[in-house]
Each structure stands twice: as structure tokens, then as C-alpha cells.
Amino acid sequence: MIRGLIFDFDGLILDTEGPIFQSWVDLFYDHDVKLTLNEWASVIGRSSNEHFDPFMLLEEKTGRDLPREKLLSQRYAQEIALCESQPILPGVVDMIMAARSHDLKLGVASSSNRDWVAQHLGRLNLLNYFHIIHTAEDVKKTKPDPELFNLTLNSLNLEPKEAIVFEDSPNGVTAAKAAGIFVVAVPNPLTRQLPLHHADLVIDSLADYTLDDIIEKVNTS
């Protein structure tokens, strides 16, 4: 029996991933070099700059030292403006409301930092719907390691077979599968270009399925 849903945040509830990538692409373009999706792909679903420093790559490609603090501040301002212009992704609110009507537990497991996630969820009036929110500060390793999902299961008092995870990135899918949870991949325009075949179910949008549809897929898998 499904007793809980666990949502990723970036790219799943709100399309922040496209704006973040675009802000870096624009910064590279301003310096007459390119940042490709292949170079950026491993970052998606992980903590920012956990293992890859895009600014260092920018300096390598330009062949010169650049004013890091100034340029990062300008880039971040663009990122925030772009993210705050994004609507909640289709079907998210309906899925949350359906879960509440089914008395399911709701959690967020995100590799981003807590302030980022809580700020946006609060701005979108979604924060109070979740019983637990776990972020990068709560674990030693973020996705693709399963620690975030294991912690969220424990906090919600759920067994892996009692939960469904909604993810948008290959790293997130890998982490959820490693935790033994049924994972539904819902790619955004950016992650749709990345491999998500290891998810249990890949759908175009949460708006295309009801919660009952998803649970039926779990029960027949």
C-alpha cells in the first residue's frame, strides 16, 4: 500500500534548472565561449558546485583570470529573476491535493540548500503541505547517493515499498532507485534531453496522470 509521496524540488515542482543553466550559458556567452549541456549535465540534481566549478571552467576556456565575486553576483541575480518568473509546473498542485485527500504523507528530498527550497515553496504557498523537507544540509552525500531518500523515508516512517518518488533528473532517479523506491521521472525541457530510462515510469507531465493512475502503475509493476 502506498502511504507517501516524495518530491524532488528543482525542475520537478518549479523549473529552476532551465533558468540556472541559462544564467551560466549567458555568462559564458558574454565572454565569447560556450557552455554545453553535456558539460553541465552532471550538475543537475546534485548540490551546486559539489564536484564541478563552472566558473573555473569559464576561466579555463577564456584563458584568463576573471573577477569571480562580481560576475557570480551578476549571474545569481539573473538566476533569481528567471526562477521567480516561473510558474509551478503542471499537475504538481493537483497531485499534492490528491495526496492530502488520500491521507498520504508528503515529503521533499532536494540536493539544494534549505533556504533555497523553503523560500520558493513559501513563495508558491506550498510549504505547509509537506510533512518533512530534507535538503543538502541534512546529509553527507546528496544525489545520486540514496542518503536523502533514505532519510526522508525514515522521517516519514515509511518503508521503500510504501512510497513513490517524483524526480526529473538522472541523478535523482539513480538515488531513488538505490533507496528501493518506485520512481516516476517527469522531465522538464532541460532534463528531457538526458537519459531517464532507469526510472520505473517516465511521463511527460504530472498533469497527464491522476494519483490513482500512478498508484495503479505501481501496483501492476
Summary of the structure (lengths in Angstrom):
residues: 221
radius of gyration: 17.6
end to end distance: 13.2
largest distance: 57.5
contacts: 722
relative contact order: 0.19
helix: 50%
strand: 12%
